Amino acid sequence: MQKDSSLYEKLRTITSRQANAWKIFGKSVPLIVLAVFFLLHVFGFNTLSEQLLVVGGAFFFAVACIWWWWAINVMVQVANLMTRATEKFEEVKDDIVDVKKEISSRTKKSNKK
């Protein structure tokens, strides 16, 4: 089981690093894109159709970013939940092994009598 546990720890570490990288990406890129939209608007997008395109794009982009942040946070919470569940299962497994040993030793004692 030690081999599975170390593999799990590696996977958890990799997942945690990737989630943190995506969090940074998900927070910085939307701000950069919104700044670019603003600068494009300030420096020349003056027609109504272009303004509607920018507003529509910004709206859809905002919805996508909010969803993205929500999804990343949920994934981190699920990863943390899985970590806690794995730790608890390890405790239960150890308790079962102890009970088996206790039953085995009692059975041997009763057979000797």
C-alpha positions as CSV (number, residue, x, y, z in Angstrom):
1,M,0.0,0.0,0.0
2,Q,3.0,2.3,0.5
3,K,3.6,2.3,-3.2
4,D,0.0,3.4,-3.9
5,S,0.3,6.1,-1.2
6,S,3.5,7.6,-2.7
7,L,1.9,7.5,-6.2
8,Y,-1.2,9.3,-4.8
9,E,1.0,11.9,-3.1
10,K,2.8,12.6,-6.4
11,L,-0.5,12.9,-8.2
12,R,-1.9,15.2,-5.5
13,T,1.2,17.4,-5.6
14,I,1.0,17.7,-9.4
15,T,-2.7,18.4,-9.3
16,S,-2.2,21.1,-6.7
17,R,0.5,22.8,-8.7
18,Q,-1.6,22.7,-11.9
19,A,-4.6,24.1,-10.0
20,N,-2.5,27.0,-8.7
21,A,-1.1,27.7,-12.2
22,W,-4.6,27.8,-13.6
23,K,-5.8,30.1,-10.8
24,I,-3.1,32.6,-11.7
25,F,-3.8,32.2,-15.4
26,G,-7.6,32.6,-14.8
27,K,-7.1,35.8,-12.8
28,S,-4.5,37.5,-14.9
29,V,-5.6,36.8,-18.5
30,P,-9.1,38.2,-18.1
31,L,-7.8,41.5,-16.7
32,I,-5.3,41.8,-19.5
33,V,-8.0,41.1,-22.1
34,L,-10.4,43.6,-20.5
35,A,-7.6,46.2,-20.5
36,V,-7.0,45.5,-24.2
37,F,-10.8,45.9,-24.9
38,F,-10.7,49.2,-23.1
39,L,-7.6,50.5,-25.0
40,L,-9.1,49.4,-28.3
41,H,-12.3,51.3,-27.4
42,V,-10.4,54.4,-26.3
43,F,-8.2,54.5,-29.4
44,G,-10.7,54.0,-32.2
45,F,-13.6,51.7,-31.9
46,N,-16.3,54.3,-32.3
47,T,-19.1,52.8,-34.5
48,L,-22.2,51.4,-32.9
49,S,-21.6,47.9,-34.3
50,E,-18.1,47.8,-33.1
51,Q,-19.2,49.0,-29.6
52,L,-21.9,46.3,-29.5
53,L,-19.4,43.7,-30.5
54,V,-17.0,44.8,-27.7
55,V,-19.9,44.9,-25.1
56,G,-21.1,41.5,-26.2
57,G,-17.7,40.0,-26.2
58,A,-16.9,41.5,-22.8
59,F,-20.2,40.0,-21.4
60,F,-19.5,36.5,-22.7
61,F,-15.9,36.8,-21.6
62,A,-17.0,37.8,-18.1
63,V,-19.4,34.9,-17.8
64,A,-16.7,32.5,-19.0
65,C,-14.2,33.9,-16.5
66,I,-16.6,33.6,-13.6
67,W,-17.4,30.0,-14.5
68,W,-13.7,29.3,-14.9
69,W,-12.9,30.6,-11.4
70,W,-15.8,28.6,-10.0
71,A,-14.7,25.4,-11.7
72,I,-11.1,25.7,-10.5
73,N,-12.2,26.3,-6.9
74,V,-14.5,23.3,-7.1
75,M,-11.7,21.1,-8.4
76,V,-9.4,22.2,-5.6
77,Q,-12.1,21.5,-3.0
78,V,-12.7,18.0,-4.6
79,A,-8.9,17.3,-4.5
80,N,-8.8,18.3,-0.8
81,L,-11.9,16.1,-0.1
82,M,-10.2,13.2,-1.8
83,T,-7.0,13.7,0.3
84,R,-9.0,13.7,3.5
85,A,-11.0,10.6,2.4
86,T,-7.8,8.8,1.5
87,E,-6.3,9.6,4.9
88,K,-9.5,8.3,6.6
89,F,-9.5,5.1,4.6
90,E,-5.9,4.5,5.6
91,E,-6.9,4.8,9.2
92,V,-9.8,2.4,8.7
93,K,-7.5,-0.1,6.9
94,D,-5.0,0.1,9.8
95,D,-7.8,-0.5,12.3
96,I,-9.1,-3.5,10.4
97,V,-5.6,-5.0,10.3
98,D,-5.3,-4.5,14.1
99,V,-8.7,-6.2,14.6
100,K,-7.7,-9.1,12.4
101,K,-4.5,-9.5,14.4
102,E,-6.4,-9.4,17.7
103,I,-8.9,-12.0,16.4
104,S,-6.1,-14.2,15.1
105,S,-4.3,-14.1,18.4
106,R,-7.4,-14.8,20.4
107,T,-8.3,-17.7,18.1
108,K,-4.8,-19.2,18.6
109,K,-5.1,-18.8,22.4
110,S,-8.5,-20.5,22.5
111,N,-7.2,-23.4,20.3
112,K,-4.3,-24.0,22.6
113,K,-6.7,-24.5,25.6
